[in-house]
Amino acid sequence: MSHGFDAASAAAEAPRPAEGSRLPGALGLLDGGMQALNRVILLLGGLALVAACLVLSYSVLIRYVLHEPTDWQDEMAVFLIVGATFLSASAVQAKRGHVAIEALTGLLSPAANRVRLLMADVISFLFVAFFAWKSWTLLHEAWVDGQVSQSTWGPPLWIPYALMAVGTTLLGLQFALQIVEALLYGPAAAGHDKPKIGIGADVNRDMRGQPERTPRGPDAMGDHR
């Protein structure tokens, strides 16, 4: 089921602000800053994933071709993947790209769906806020106690905890901004009408933009018999 169709129908009557000025004053500046930061994070996340692939490929080459021991490649790849995953979570949320279940959408009225979409963001924000708090707690403990990995390389554990803490904090901030946008301007302004990214979104957009095709088959040819 298309998230964009469902969410857009729930927010069809919501007023839309002017493009680029969805939030006034300081909130508008914060929203613009988050958009710019998300673009940078997506770029860095892509580079981190490429770097992780290169590190793992190098590890395979060293171990199974040159038969030499390795002690840092696996954890380095894990750190890169953790950073790419957590830091890019807010950028994906800004585009409504996370997985969502819309089983109740067709059973609820547009007004009820607007409330449902807002409540989903609020509950998600509370969960992410708790996750961020625990991540910052783990980061503090790892930094104060000097915790390191149990591997022979022994990198400090504050590195992955810092990536988790910063990533979840940015994700919580993105949720907070979208909740404010939904309260001020409706679900459409909070991005619910454009929830998908990637090839699937392009295909759905193109299909919506194409004129309806004339039915084909025996039923469509009944008038020509």
PyMOL commands that place a pseudoatom at each C-alpha (Angstrom):
pseudoatom trace, name=CA, resn=MET, resi=1, chain=A, elem=C, hetatm=0, pos=[0.000, 0.000, 0.000]
pseudoatom trace, name=CA, resn=SER, resi=2, chain=A, elem=C, hetatm=0, pos=[1.334, 3.416, -0.888]
pseudoatom trace, name=CA, resn=HIS, resi=3, chain=A, elem=C, hetatm=0, pos=[2.186, 5.497, 2.181]
pseudoatom trace, name=CA, resn=GLY, resi=4, chain=A, elem=C, hetatm=0, pos=[2.131, 8.657, 0.100]
pseudoatom trace, name=CA, resn=PHE, resi=5, chain=A, elem=C, hetatm=0, pos=[-1.450, 8.111, -1.085]
pseudoatom trace, name=CA, resn=ASP, resi=6, chain=A, elem=C, hetatm=0, pos=[-2.728, 7.257, 2.387]
pseudoatom trace, name=CA, resn=ALA, resi=7, chain=A, elem=C, hetatm=0, pos=[-1.014, 10.084, 4.216]
pseudoatom trace, name=CA, resn=ALA, resi=8, chain=A, elem=C, hetatm=0, pos=[-1.833, 12.632, 1.545]
pseudoatom trace, name=CA, resn=SER, resi=9, chain=A, elem=C, hetatm=0, pos=[-5.525, 11.702, 1.683]
pseudoatom trace, name=CA, resn=ALA, resi=10, chain=A, elem=C, hetatm=0, pos=[-5.473, 12.146, 5.451]
pseudoatom trace, name=CA, resn=ALA, resi=11, chain=A, elem=C, hetatm=0, pos=[-3.956, 15.617, 5.056]
pseudoatom trace, name=CA, resn=ALA, resi=12, chain=A, elem=C, hetatm=0, pos=[-5.824, 16.757, 1.958]
pseudoatom trace, name=CA, resn=GLU, resi=13, chain=A, elem=C, hetatm=0, pos=[-7.518, 19.674, 3.705]
pseudoatom trace, name=CA, resn=ALA, resi=14, chain=A, elem=C, hetatm=0, pos=[-4.494, 20.804, 5.701]
pseudoatom trace, name=CA, resn=PRO, resi=15, chain=A, elem=C, hetatm=0, pos=[-3.135, 24.267, 4.801]
pseudoatom trace, name=CA, resn=ARG, resi=16, chain=A, elem=C, hetatm=0, pos=[0.302, 24.303, 3.220]
pseudoatom trace, name=CA, resn=PRO, resi=17, chain=A, elem=C, hetatm=0, pos=[2.919, 26.940, 4.077]
pseudoatom trace, name=CA, resn=ALA, resi=18, chain=A, elem=C, hetatm=0, pos=[5.124, 28.504, 1.471]
pseudoatom trace, name=CA, resn=GLU, resi=19, chain=A, elem=C, hetatm=0, pos=[8.035, 26.379, 0.304]
pseudoatom trace, name=CA, resn=GLY, resi=20, chain=A, elem=C, hetatm=0, pos=[11.145, 26.919, 2.427]
pseudoatom trace, name=CA, resn=SER, resi=21, chain=A, elem=C, hetatm=0, pos=[9.270, 28.766, 5.204]
pseudoatom trace, name=CA, resn=ARG, resi=22, chain=A, elem=C, hetatm=0, pos=[7.364, 26.005, 6.929]
pseudoatom trace, name=CA, resn=LEU, resi=23, chain=A, elem=C, hetatm=0, pos=[8.395, 27.129, 10.401]
pseudoatom trace, name=CA, resn=PRO, resi=24, chain=A, elem=C, hetatm=0, pos=[8.740, 30.753, 11.503]
pseudoatom trace, name=CA, resn=GLY, resi=25, chain=A, elem=C, hetatm=0, pos=[11.619, 32.370, 13.341]
pseudoatom trace, name=CA, resn=ALA, resi=26, chain=A, elem=C, hetatm=0, pos=[14.151, 30.245, 15.176]
pseudoatom trace, name=CA, resn=LEU, resi=27, chain=A, elem=C, hetatm=0, pos=[12.303, 27.035, 14.351]
pseudoatom trace, name=CA, resn=GLY, resi=28, chain=A, elem=C, hetatm=0, pos=[12.561, 27.841, 10.664]
pseudoatom trace, name=CA, resn=LEU, resi=29, chain=A, elem=C, hetatm=0, pos=[16.305, 28.336, 11.002]
pseudoatom trace, name=CA, resn=LEU, resi=30, chain=A, elem=C, hetatm=0, pos=[16.602, 25.076, 12.908]
pseudoatom trace, name=CA, resn=ASP, resi=31, chain=A, elem=C, hetatm=0, pos=[14.593, 23.243, 10.258]
pseudoatom trace, name=CA, resn=GLY, resi=32, chain=A, elem=C, hetatm=0, pos=[16.776, 24.655, 7.483]
pseudoatom trace, name=CA, resn=GLY, resi=33, chain=A, elem=C, hetatm=0, pos=[19.896, 23.742, 9.421]
pseudoatom trace, name=CA, resn=MET, resi=34, chain=A, elem=C, hetatm=0, pos=[18.654, 20.175, 9.855]
pseudoatom trace, name=CA, resn=GLN, resi=35, chain=A, elem=C, hetatm=0, pos=[18.007, 19.882, 6.128]
pseudoatom trace, name=CA, resn=ALA, resi=36, chain=A, elem=C, hetatm=0, pos=[21.533, 21.036, 5.305]
pseudoatom trace, name=CA, resn=LEU, resi=37, chain=A, elem=C, hetatm=0, pos=[23.033, 18.742, 7.950]
pseudoatom trace, name=CA, resn=ASN, resi=38, chain=A, elem=C, hetatm=0, pos=[21.014, 15.784, 6.678]
pseudoatom trace, name=CA, resn=ARG, resi=39, chain=A, elem=C, hetatm=0, pos=[22.359, 16.270, 3.162]
pseudoatom trace, name=CA, resn=VAL, resi=40, chain=A, elem=C, hetatm=0, pos=[25.930, 16.226, 4.471]
pseudoatom trace, name=CA, resn=ILE, resi=41, chain=A, elem=C, hetatm=0, pos=[25.252, 13.183, 6.658]
pseudoatom trace, name=CA, resn=LEU, resi=42, chain=A, elem=C, hetatm=0, pos=[23.759, 11.229, 3.754]
pseudoatom trace, name=CA, resn=LEU, resi=43, chain=A, elem=C, hetatm=0, pos=[26.893, 11.918, 1.725]
pseudoatom trace, name=CA, resn=LEU, resi=44, chain=A, elem=C, hetatm=0, pos=[29.190, 10.908, 4.580]
pseudoatom trace, name=CA, resn=GLY, resi=45, chain=A, elem=C, hetatm=0, pos=[27.059, 7.836, 5.281]
pseudoatom trace, name=CA, resn=GLY, resi=46, chain=A, elem=C, hetatm=0, pos=[27.415, 6.694, 1.694]
pseudoatom trace, name=CA, resn=LEU, resi=47, chain=A, elem=C, hetatm=0, pos=[31.166, 7.165, 1.881]
pseudoatom trace, name=CA, resn=ALA, resi=48, chain=A, elem=C, hetatm=0, pos=[31.273, 5.231, 5.168]
pseudoatom trace, name=CA, resn=LEU, resi=49, chain=A, elem=C, hetatm=0, pos=[29.460, 2.281, 3.604]
pseudoatom trace, name=CA, resn=VAL, resi=50, chain=A, elem=C, hetatm=0, pos=[31.862, 2.282, 0.665]
pseudoatom trace, name=CA, resn=ALA, resi=51, chain=A, elem=C, hetatm=0, pos=[34.787, 2.424, 3.082]
pseudoatom trace, name=CA, resn=ALA, resi=52, chain=A, elem=C, hetatm=0, pos=[33.325, -0.504, 5.057]
pseudoatom trace, name=CA, resn=CYS, resi=53, chain=A, elem=C, hetatm=0, pos=[33.097, -2.550, 1.861]
pseudoatom trace, name=CA, resn=LEU, resi=54, chain=A, elem=C, hetatm=0, pos=[36.710, -1.767, 1.036]
pseudoatom trace, name=CA, resn=VAL, resi=55, chain=A, elem=C, hetatm=0, pos=[37.874, -2.662, 4.543]
pseudoatom trace, name=CA, resn=LEU, resi=56, chain=A, elem=C, hetatm=0, pos=[36.055, -6.009, 4.476]
pseudoatom trace, name=CA, resn=SER, resi=57, chain=A, elem=C, hetatm=0, pos=[37.388, -6.763, 1.004]
pseudoatom trace, name=CA, resn=TYR, resi=58, chain=A, elem=C, hetatm=0, pos=[40.900, -6.000, 2.220]
pseudoatom trace, name=CA, resn=SER, resi=59, chain=A, elem=C, hetatm=0, pos=[40.297, -8.272, 5.218]
pseudoatom trace, name=CA, resn=VAL, resi=60, chain=A, elem=C, hetatm=0, pos=[39.267, -11.174, 2.964]
pseudoatom trace, name=CA, resn=LEU, resi=61, chain=A, elem=C, hetatm=0, pos=[42.307, -10.614, 0.768]
pseudoatom trace, name=CA, resn=ILE, resi=62, chain=A, elem=C, hetatm=0, pos=[44.694, -10.568, 3.722]
pseudoatom trace, name=CA, resn=ARG, resi=63, chain=A, elem=C, hetatm=0, pos=[43.199, -13.596, 5.468]
pseudoatom trace, name=CA, resn=TYR, resi=64, chain=A, elem=C, hetatm=0, pos=[42.423, -16.038, 2.699]
pseudoatom trace, name=CA, resn=VAL, resi=65, chain=A, elem=C, hetatm=0, pos=[44.800, -15.032, -0.061]
pseudoatom trace, name=CA, resn=LEU, resi=66, chain=A, elem=C, hetatm=0, pos=[47.924, -13.849, 1.756]
pseudoatom trace, name=CA, resn=HIS, resi=67, chain=A, elem=C, hetatm=0, pos=[47.194, -15.960, 4.892]
pseudoatom trace, name=CA, resn=GLU, resi=68, chain=A, elem=C, hetatm=0, pos=[48.090, -13.162, 7.287]
pseudoatom trace, name=CA, resn=PRO, resi=69, chain=A, elem=C, hetatm=0, pos=[46.247, -12.473, 10.568]
pseudoatom trace, name=CA, resn=THR, resi=70, chain=A, elem=C, hetatm=0, pos=[44.074, -9.393, 10.941]
pseudoatom trace, name=CA, resn=ASP, resi=71, chain=A, elem=C, hetatm=0, pos=[43.009, -7.589, 14.079]
pseudoatom trace, name=CA, resn=TRP, resi=72, chain=A, elem=C, hetatm=0, pos=[41.308, -4.339, 13.122]
pseudoatom trace, name=CA, resn=GLN, resi=73, chain=A, elem=C, hetatm=0, pos=[39.369, -4.724, 9.868]
pseudoatom trace, name=CA, resn=ASP, resi=74, chain=A, elem=C, hetatm=0, pos=[36.185, -6.280, 11.263]
pseudoatom trace, name=CA, resn=GLU, resi=75, chain=A, elem=C, hetatm=0, pos=[35.690, -3.748, 14.037]
pseudoatom trace, name=CA, resn=MET, resi=76, chain=A, elem=C, hetatm=0, pos=[36.572, -0.879, 11.739]
pseudoatom trace, name=CA, resn=ALA, resi=77, chain=A, elem=C, hetatm=0, pos=[33.869, -2.037, 9.321]
pseudoatom trace, name=CA, resn=VAL, resi=78, chain=A, elem=C, hetatm=0, pos=[31.378, -2.346, 12.187]
pseudoatom trace, name=CA, resn=PHE, resi=79, chain=A, elem=C, hetatm=0, pos=[32.156, 1.185, 13.384]
pseudoatom trace, name=CA, resn=LEU, resi=80, chain=A, elem=C, hetatm=0, pos=[31.663, 2.549, 9.870]
pseudoatom trace, name=CA, resn=ILE, resi=81, chain=A, elem=C, hetatm=0, pos=[28.354, 0.734, 9.423]
pseudoatom trace, name=CA, resn=VAL, resi=82, chain=A, elem=C, hetatm=0, pos=[27.119, 1.817, 12.868]
pseudoatom trace, name=CA, resn=GLY, resi=83, chain=A, elem=C, hetatm=0, pos=[27.986, 5.410, 12.065]
pseudoatom trace, name=CA, resn=ALA, resi=84, chain=A, elem=C, hetatm=0, pos=[26.292, 5.296, 8.673]
pseudoatom trace, name=CA, resn=THR, resi=85, chain=A, elem=C, hetatm=0, pos=[23.175, 3.683, 10.151]
pseudoatom trace, name=CA, resn=PHE, resi=86, chain=A, elem=C, hetatm=0, pos=[22.611, 5.871, 13.195]
pseudoatom trace, name=CA, resn=LEU, resi=87, chain=A, elem=C, hetatm=0, pos=[23.780, 9.191, 11.776]
pseudoatom trace, name=CA, resn=SER, resi=88, chain=A, elem=C, hetatm=0, pos=[21.663, 8.849, 8.621]
pseudoatom trace, name=CA, resn=ALA, resi=89, chain=A, elem=C, hetatm=0, pos=[18.490, 7.919, 10.547]
pseudoatom trace, name=CA, resn=SER, resi=90, chain=A, elem=C, hetatm=0, pos=[17.384, 11.560, 10.843]
pseudoatom trace, name=CA, resn=ALA, resi=91, chain=A, elem=C, hetatm=0, pos=[17.933, 12.179, 7.128]
pseudoatom trace, name=CA, resn=VAL, resi=92, chain=A, elem=C, hetatm=0, pos=[15.822, 9.134, 6.252]
pseudoatom trace, name=CA, resn=GLN, resi=93, chain=A, elem=C, hetatm=0, pos=[13.119, 10.266, 8.681]
pseudoatom trace, name=CA, resn=ALA, resi=94, chain=A, elem=C, hetatm=0, pos=[13.084, 13.722, 7.087]
pseudoatom trace, name=CA, resn=LYS, resi=95, chain=A, elem=C, hetatm=0, pos=[12.056, 12.005, 3.831]
pseudoatom trace, name=CA, resn=ARG, resi=96, chain=A, elem=C, hetatm=0, pos=[9.675, 9.624, 5.644]
pseudoatom trace, name=CA, resn=GLY, resi=97, chain=A, elem=C, hetatm=0, pos=[11.794, 6.763, 4.343]
pseudoatom trace, name=CA, resn=HIS, resi=98, chain=A, elem=C, hetatm=0, pos=[11.531, 4.459, 7.359]
pseudoatom trace, name=CA, resn=VAL, resi=99, chain=A, elem=C, hetatm=0, pos=[9.327, 1.373, 7.188]
pseudoatom trace, name=CA, resn=ALA, resi=100, chain=A, elem=C, hetatm=0, pos=[5.710, 2.029, 8.226]
pseudoatom trace, name=CA, resn=ILE, resi=101, chain=A, elem=C, hetatm=0, pos=[2.577, -0.090, 8.445]
pseudoatom trace, name=CA, resn=GLU, resi=102, chain=A, elem=C, hetatm=0, pos=[-0.636, 1.451, 7.099]
pseudoatom trace, name=CA, resn=ALA, resi=103, chain=A, elem=C, hetatm=0, pos=[-3.079, -1.378, 7.833]
pseudoatom trace, name=CA, resn=LEU, resi=104, chain=A, elem=C, hetatm=0, pos=[-5.612, 0.920, 9.543]
pseudoatom trace, name=CA, resn=THR, resi=105, chain=A, elem=C, hetatm=0, pos=[-5.488, 3.742, 7.037]
pseudoatom trace, name=CA, resn=GLY, resi=106, chain=A, elem=C, hetatm=0, pos=[-8.341, 2.550, 4.847]
pseudoatom trace, name=CA, resn=LEU, resi=107, chain=A, elem=C, hetatm=0, pos=[-10.548, 1.926, 7.890]
pseudoatom trace, name=CA, resn=LEU, resi=108, chain=A, elem=C, hetatm=0, pos=[-10.215, 5.404, 9.396]
pseudoatom trace, name=CA, resn=SER, resi=109, chain=A, elem=C, hetatm=0, pos=[-11.547, 8.776, 8.320]
pseudoatom trace, name=CA, resn=PRO, resi=110, chain=A, elem=C, hetatm=0, pos=[-9.131, 11.513, 7.155]
pseudoatom trace, name=CA, resn=ALA, resi=111, chain=A, elem=C, hetatm=0, pos=[-9.488, 13.288, 10.519]
pseudoatom trace, name=CA, resn=ALA, resi=112, chain=A, elem=C, hetatm=0, pos=[-8.739, 10.086, 12.434]
pseudoatom trace, name=CA, resn=ASN, resi=113, chain=A, elem=C, hetatm=0, pos=[-5.765, 9.402, 10.180]
pseudoatom trace, name=CA, resn=ARG, resi=114, chain=A, elem=C, hetatm=0, pos=[-4.355, 12.852, 10.902]
pseudoatom trace, name=CA, resn=VAL, resi=115, chain=A, elem=C, hetatm=0, pos=[-4.506, 12.084, 14.619]
pseudoatom trace, name=CA, resn=ARG, resi=116, chain=A, elem=C, hetatm=0, pos=[-2.976, 8.638, 14.015]
pseudoatom trace, name=CA, resn=LEU, resi=117, chain=A, elem=C, hetatm=0, pos=[-0.048, 10.054, 12.052]
pseudoatom trace, name=CA, resn=LEU, resi=118, chain=A, elem=C, hetatm=0, pos=[0.652, 12.644, 14.748]
pseudoatom trace, name=CA, resn=MET, resi=119, chain=A, elem=C, hetatm=0, pos=[0.437, 10.075, 17.553]
pseudoatom trace, name=CA, resn=ALA, resi=120, chain=A, elem=C, hetatm=0, pos=[2.825, 7.769, 15.676]
pseudoatom trace, name=CA, resn=ASP, resi=121, chain=A, elem=C, hetatm=0, pos=[5.376, 10.584, 15.536]
pseudoatom trace, name=CA, resn=VAL, resi=122, chain=A, elem=C, hetatm=0, pos=[4.910, 11.397, 19.230]
pseudoatom trace, name=CA, resn=ILE, resi=123, chain=A, elem=C, hetatm=0, pos=[5.349, 7.763, 20.320]
pseudoatom trace, name=CA, resn=SER, resi=124, chain=A, elem=C, hetatm=0, pos=[8.379, 7.392, 18.051]
pseudoatom trace, name=CA, resn=PHE, resi=125, chain=A, elem=C, hetatm=0, pos=[9.871, 10.577, 19.502]
pseudoatom trace, name=CA, resn=LEU, resi=126, chain=A, elem=C, hetatm=0, pos=[9.467, 9.282, 23.075]
pseudoatom trace, name=CA, resn=PHE, resi=127, chain=A, elem=C, hetatm=0, pos=[11.140, 5.979, 22.192]
pseudoatom trace, name=CA, resn=VAL, resi=128, chain=A, elem=C, hetatm=0, pos=[14.012, 7.678, 20.373]
pseudoatom trace, name=CA, resn=ALA, resi=129, chain=A, elem=C, hetatm=0, pos=[14.454, 10.165, 23.241]
pseudoatom trace, name=CA, resn=PHE, resi=130, chain=A, elem=C, hetatm=0, pos=[14.841, 7.261, 25.696]
pseudoatom trace, name=CA, resn=PHE, resi=131, chain=A, elem=C, hetatm=0, pos=[17.276, 5.522, 23.316]
pseudoatom trace, name=CA, resn=ALA, resi=132, chain=A, elem=C, hetatm=0, pos=[19.312, 8.729, 23.008]
pseudoatom trace, name=CA, resn=TRP, resi=133, chain=A, elem=C, hetatm=0, pos=[19.452, 9.151, 26.788]
pseudoatom trace, name=CA, resn=LYS, resi=134, chain=A, elem=C, hetatm=0, pos=[20.717, 5.598, 27.260]
pseudoatom trace, name=CA, resn=SER, resi=135, chain=A, elem=C, hetatm=0, pos=[23.279, 6.093, 24.472]
pseudoatom trace, name=CA, resn=TRP, resi=136, chain=A, elem=C, hetatm=0, pos=[24.648, 9.230, 26.120]
pseudoatom trace, name=CA, resn=THR, resi=137, chain=A, elem=C, hetatm=0, pos=[24.805, 7.327, 29.436]
pseudoatom trace, name=CA, resn=LEU, resi=138, chain=A, elem=C, hetatm=0, pos=[26.815, 4.518, 27.834]
pseudoatom trace, name=CA, resn=LEU, resi=139, chain=A, elem=C, hetatm=0, pos=[29.080, 7.080, 26.175]
pseudoatom trace, name=CA, resn=HIS, resi=140, chain=A, elem=C, hetatm=0, pos=[29.779, 8.762, 29.513]
pseudoatom trace, name=CA, resn=GLU, resi=141, chain=A, elem=C, hetatm=0, pos=[30.571, 5.446, 31.212]
pseudoatom trace, name=CA, resn=ALA, resi=142, chain=A, elem=C, hetatm=0, pos=[32.853, 4.339, 28.376]
pseudoatom trace, name=CA, resn=TRP, resi=143, chain=A, elem=C, hetatm=0, pos=[34.716, 7.656, 28.438]
pseudoatom trace, name=CA, resn=VAL, resi=144, chain=A, elem=C, hetatm=0, pos=[35.132, 7.849, 32.233]
pseudoatom trace, name=CA, resn=ASP, resi=145, chain=A, elem=C, hetatm=0, pos=[36.055, 4.183, 32.713]
pseudoatom trace, name=CA, resn=GLY, resi=146, chain=A, elem=C, hetatm=0, pos=[38.262, 4.013, 29.630]
pseudoatom trace, name=CA, resn=GLN, resi=147, chain=A, elem=C, hetatm=0, pos=[36.379, 1.030, 28.238]
pseudoatom trace, name=CA, resn=VAL, resi=148, chain=A, elem=C, hetatm=0, pos=[37.894, -0.681, 25.206]
pseudoatom trace, name=CA, resn=SER, resi=149, chain=A, elem=C, hetatm=0, pos=[36.915, -3.558, 22.970]
pseudoatom trace, name=CA, resn=GLN, resi=150, chain=A, elem=C, hetatm=0, pos=[37.827, -7.113, 23.967]
pseudoatom trace, name=CA, resn=SER, resi=151, chain=A, elem=C, hetatm=0, pos=[39.603, -7.712, 20.653]
pseudoatom trace, name=CA, resn=THR, resi=152, chain=A, elem=C, hetatm=0, pos=[43.358, -7.677, 20.171]
pseudoatom trace, name=CA, resn=TRP, resi=153, chain=A, elem=C, hetatm=0, pos=[43.041, -4.268, 18.489]
pseudoatom trace, name=CA, resn=GLY, resi=154, chain=A, elem=C, hetatm=0, pos=[41.208, -2.847, 21.505]
pseudoatom trace, name=CA, resn=PRO, resi=155, chain=A, elem=C, hetatm=0, pos=[39.659, 0.377, 20.172]
pseudoatom trace, name=CA, resn=PRO, resi=156, chain=A, elem=C, hetatm=0, pos=[37.884, 2.628, 22.711]
pseudoatom trace, name=CA, resn=LEU, resi=157, chain=A, elem=C, hetatm=0, pos=[34.179, 1.923, 23.029]
pseudoatom trace, name=CA, resn=TRP, resi=158, chain=A, elem=C, hetatm=0, pos=[33.261, 5.603, 23.291]
pseudoatom trace, name=CA, resn=ILE, resi=159, chain=A, elem=C, hetatm=0, pos=[33.547, 5.761, 19.486]
pseudoatom trace, name=CA, resn=PRO, resi=160, chain=A, elem=C, hetatm=0, pos=[30.510, 3.578, 18.633]
pseudoatom trace, name=CA, resn=TYR, resi=161, chain=A, elem=C, hetatm=0, pos=[28.582, 4.940, 21.619]
pseudoatom trace, name=CA, resn=ALA, resi=162, chain=A, elem=C, hetatm=0, pos=[29.225, 8.485, 20.408]
pseudoatom trace, name=CA, resn=LEU, resi=163, chain=A, elem=C, hetatm=0, pos=[27.914, 7.594, 16.955]
pseudoatom trace, name=CA, resn=MET, resi=164, chain=A, elem=C, hetatm=0, pos=[24.794, 6.066, 18.503]
pseudoatom trace, name=CA, resn=ALA, resi=165, chain=A, elem=C, hetatm=0, pos=[24.239, 9.023, 20.831]
pseudoatom trace, name=CA, resn=VAL, resi=166, chain=A, elem=C, hetatm=0, pos=[24.626, 11.688, 18.153]
pseudoatom trace, name=CA, resn=GLY, resi=167, chain=A, elem=C, hetatm=0, pos=[22.543, 9.732, 15.646]
pseudoatom trace, name=CA, resn=THR, resi=168, chain=A, elem=C, hetatm=0, pos=[19.613, 9.111, 17.992]
pseudoatom trace, name=CA, resn=THR, resi=169, chain=A, elem=C, hetatm=0, pos=[19.728, 12.723, 19.194]
pseudoatom trace, name=CA, resn=LEU, resi=170, chain=A, elem=C, hetatm=0, pos=[19.476, 13.997, 15.620]
pseudoatom trace, name=CA, resn=LEU, resi=171, chain=A, elem=C, hetatm=0, pos=[16.652, 11.546, 14.932]
pseudoatom trace, name=CA, resn=GLY, resi=172, chain=A, elem=C, hetatm=0, pos=[14.765, 12.763, 18.014]
pseudoatom trace, name=CA, resn=LEU, resi=173, chain=A, elem=C, hetatm=0, pos=[15.274, 16.364, 16.928]
pseudoatom trace, name=CA, resn=GLN, resi=174, chain=A, elem=C, hetatm=0, pos=[13.925, 15.529, 13.471]
pseudoatom trace, name=CA, resn=PHE, resi=175, chain=A, elem=C, hetatm=0, pos=[10.844, 13.927, 15.016]
pseudoatom trace, name=CA, resn=ALA, resi=176, chain=A, elem=C, hetatm=0, pos=[10.321, 17.003, 17.197]
pseudoatom trace, name=CA, resn=LEU, resi=177, chain=A, elem=C, hetatm=0, pos=[10.504, 19.315, 14.184]
pseudoatom trace, name=CA, resn=GLN, resi=178, chain=A, elem=C, hetatm=0, pos=[8.033, 17.223, 12.219]
pseudoatom trace, name=CA, resn=ILE, resi=179, chain=A, elem=C, hetatm=0, pos=[5.638, 17.090, 15.172]
pseudoatom trace, name=CA, resn=VAL, resi=180, chain=A, elem=C, hetatm=0, pos=[5.673, 20.890, 15.371]
pseudoatom trace, name=CA, resn=GLU, resi=181, chain=A, elem=C, hetatm=0, pos=[5.152, 21.106, 11.606]
pseudoatom trace, name=CA, resn=ALA, resi=182, chain=A, elem=C, hetatm=0, pos=[2.201, 18.717, 11.836]
pseudoatom trace, name=CA, resn=LEU, resi=183, chain=A, elem=C, hetatm=0, pos=[0.635, 20.771, 14.634]
pseudoatom trace, name=CA, resn=LEU, resi=184, chain=A, elem=C, hetatm=0, pos=[1.108, 24.063, 12.790]
pseudoatom trace, name=CA, resn=TYR, resi=185, chain=A, elem=C, hetatm=0, pos=[0.356, 23.092, 9.200]
pseudoatom trace, name=CA, resn=GLY, resi=186, chain=A, elem=C, hetatm=0, pos=[-0.995, 19.523, 9.119]
pseudoatom trace, name=CA, resn=PRO, resi=187, chain=A, elem=C, hetatm=0, pos=[0.480, 16.113, 8.230]
pseudoatom trace, name=CA, resn=ALA, resi=188, chain=A, elem=C, hetatm=0, pos=[1.264, 17.083, 4.629]
pseudoatom trace, name=CA, resn=ALA, resi=189, chain=A, elem=C, hetatm=0, pos=[3.613, 19.846, 5.782]
pseudoatom trace, name=CA, resn=ALA, resi=190, chain=A, elem=C, hetatm=0, pos=[5.355, 17.357, 8.078]
pseudoatom trace, name=CA, resn=GLY, resi=191, chain=A, elem=C, hetatm=0, pos=[6.313, 15.213, 5.088]
pseudoatom trace, name=CA, resn=HIS, resi=192, chain=A, elem=C, hetatm=0, pos=[3.581, 12.599, 5.250]
pseudoatom trace, name=CA, resn=ASP, resi=193, chain=A, elem=C, hetatm=0, pos=[2.639, 13.183, 1.614]
pseudoatom trace, name=CA, resn=LYS, resi=194, chain=A, elem=C, hetatm=0, pos=[6.165, 12.286, 0.408]
pseudoatom trace, name=CA, resn=PRO, resi=195, chain=A, elem=C, hetatm=0, pos=[7.181, 9.362, 2.604]
pseudoatom trace, name=CA, resn=LYS, resi=196, chain=A, elem=C, hetatm=0, pos=[9.243, 7.292, 0.180]
pseudoatom trace, name=CA, resn=ILE, resi=197, chain=A, elem=C, hetatm=0, pos=[12.705, 7.702, -1.262]
pseudoatom trace, name=CA, resn=GLY, resi=198, chain=A, elem=C, hetatm=0, pos=[14.584, 5.825, -3.948]
pseudoatom trace, name=CA, resn=ILE, resi=199, chain=A, elem=C, hetatm=0, pos=[13.412, 3.984, -7.026]
pseudoatom trace, name=CA, resn=GLY, resi=200, chain=A, elem=C, hetatm=0, pos=[10.048, 3.049, -5.535]
pseudoatom trace, name=CA, resn=ALA, resi=201, chain=A, elem=C, hetatm=0, pos=[9.138, 6.686, -5.017]
pseudoatom trace, name=CA, resn=ASP, resi=202, chain=A, elem=C, hetatm=0, pos=[10.074, 7.556, -8.593]
pseudoatom trace, name=CA, resn=VAL, resi=203, chain=A, elem=C, hetatm=0, pos=[7.975, 4.697, -9.945]
pseudoatom trace, name=CA, resn=ASN, resi=204, chain=A, elem=C, hetatm=0, pos=[4.961, 5.649, -7.832]
pseudoatom trace, name=CA, resn=ARG, resi=205, chain=A, elem=C, hetatm=0, pos=[5.268, 9.297, -8.852]
pseudoatom trace, name=CA, resn=ASP, resi=206, chain=A, elem=C, hetatm=0, pos=[5.512, 8.432, -12.529]
pseudoatom trace, name=CA, resn=MET, resi=207, chain=A, elem=C, hetatm=0, pos=[2.503, 6.127, -12.319]
pseudoatom trace, name=CA, resn=ARG, resi=208, chain=A, elem=C, hetatm=0, pos=[0.425, 8.813, -10.642]
pseudoatom trace, name=CA, resn=GLY, resi=209, chain=A, elem=C, hetatm=0, pos=[1.443, 11.308, -13.315]
pseudoatom trace, name=CA, resn=GLN, resi=210, chain=A, elem=C, hetatm=0, pos=[0.483, 9.067, -16.245]
pseudoatom trace, name=CA, resn=PRO, resi=211, chain=A, elem=C, hetatm=0, pos=[-3.054, 9.176, -17.672]
pseudoatom trace, name=CA, resn=GLU, resi=212, chain=A, elem=C, hetatm=0, pos=[-5.266, 6.210, -16.944]
pseudoatom trace, name=CA, resn=ARG, resi=213, chain=A, elem=C, hetatm=0, pos=[-4.893, 3.522, -19.580]
pseudoatom trace, name=CA, resn=THR, resi=214, chain=A, elem=C, hetatm=0, pos=[-7.827, 2.204, -21.568]
pseudoatom trace, name=CA, resn=PRO, resi=215, chain=A, elem=C, hetatm=0, pos=[-8.804, -1.284, -20.358]
pseudoatom trace, name=CA, resn=ARG, resi=216, chain=A, elem=C, hetatm=0, pos=[-7.787, -4.141, -22.590]
pseudoatom trace, name=CA, resn=GLY, resi=217, chain=A, elem=C, hetatm=0, pos=[-9.017, -7.689, -22.947]
pseudoatom trace, name=CA, resn=PRO, resi=218, chain=A, elem=C, hetatm=0, pos=[-12.276, -9.426, -23.820]
pseudoatom trace, name=CA, resn=ASP, resi=219, chain=A, elem=C, hetatm=0, pos=[-14.388, -7.200, -21.526]
pseudoatom trace, name=CA, resn=ALA, resi=220, chain=A, elem=C, hetatm=0, pos=[-13.013, -4.022, -23.055]
pseudoatom trace, name=CA, resn=MET, resi=221, chain=A, elem=C, hetatm=0, pos=[-13.800, -5.296, -26.590]
pseudoatom trace, name=CA, resn=GLY, resi=222, chain=A, elem=C, hetatm=0, pos=[-17.401, -6.146, -25.843]
pseudoatom trace, name=CA, resn=ASP, resi=223, chain=A, elem=C, hetatm=0, pos=[-18.780, -3.095, -27.679]
pseudoatom trace, name=CA, resn=HIS, resi=224, chain=A, elem=C, hetatm=0, pos=[-16.877, -4.006, -30.841]
pseudoatom trace, name=CA, resn=ARG, resi=225, chain=A, elem=C, hetatm=0, pos=[-18.373, -7.437, -31.360]
for i in range(1, 225): cmd.bond("trace and resi %d" % i, "trace and resi %d" % (i + 1))
show_as sticks, trace
zoom trace
